[in-house]
């Protein structure tokens, strides 16, 4: 066995929607990744590798200097989120990053708090509904049973509303209309249409450095000390995991799906972990330095064994996704595409781990949207420590 390749494949954070039978609803993803022989130091403490900057230039139409400026602004915005929320107190109504201005905007319900919040270095907007009120409205919708034609729902701080997404072709369905009517009674709700229902991105096994459990192919998410994290729909606790070469990696030590979509796998048998996201030859490999959560509107990139590197924006947080297998809560929605085999793979913003690929709709030819399970929830749930550079 090639030990070098084995160690790196098991250590990387990479996206690959699982590949078994496709189900209607948001799609999920999974697959192991293979890194270069040595993690690249890429400007030691730079927020991104040269390859990640190249991917952002390609997917966002930016120059290199614009990509660097955006990453720097997003890092500042990420750091400012907590200070601004504390300054706003009970008046806090959410926040979002605006790529056009490279600034974080924080919404408040009390204009008397505006100056204190603005002192955190952010823009301020006064709105009607607080984050607590919007979260409470979403929680009431979470307790409802959604029909298949309802895709997802989340709090949109910029709109100061709860957004319910329904599949366009099912918008006139009686069950969907009844659900929307009940949802409107929960609080300030707006309804949008989406072209497809969400689904998990499982697929049959195919070639190319994945990890396998049974007949499911998935991707490694992020290295943690003792193993790696990935998507819960990829395997149940106790299931064995093998690598790209068929050799045993370890076992699922914990797994949750639906409700959540996360799992962690122990690593042994000559495999070990490194804090790298695989670039797949499209971009250079990216070091992982932490897990600070990027704000809505920030850039985010995904690595997967099927569709490799793609970038987009964070569209929503704390979204409930209505998969055919059951609802999954507290997901993050992105404009990044993914495909079957990408499940479990990594989402990263700059050099900060964000989450593991869960599912979505569309593909990387015509476009689509993808959800990830936030990394910090997984670490907290299992008491894991992210392996960082």
Secondary structure, 3 states (H helix, E strand, C coil): CCHHHHHHHHHCECEEECCCCCCCCCCCCCECCCCCCCCCCCCCCCCCCHHHHHHHHHHHCCCHHHHHHHHHHHHHHHHHHHHHHHHHHHHEEEEEEECCCCEEEEEECCHHHHHHHHCCCCEEEECCCCHHHHHHHHHHHHCCCCCCCEEEEEEECCCCEEEEEEEHHHCCCHHHHHHHHHHHCCCCEEEEEECCCCEECCCCCCCCCCEEECCEEEECCEEECCEEEECHHHCCCCCEEECCCCCEEEEEEEEECCECCEEEEECCCCCCCCCEECCECCECCEECCECCCCCCCCEEEEEECCCCCEEEEEEEEEEEEEECCEEEEEEEEECCCCCECECCCEEEECCEEEEEEEEEEEECCCEEEEEEEEHHHHHHHHCCCECCC
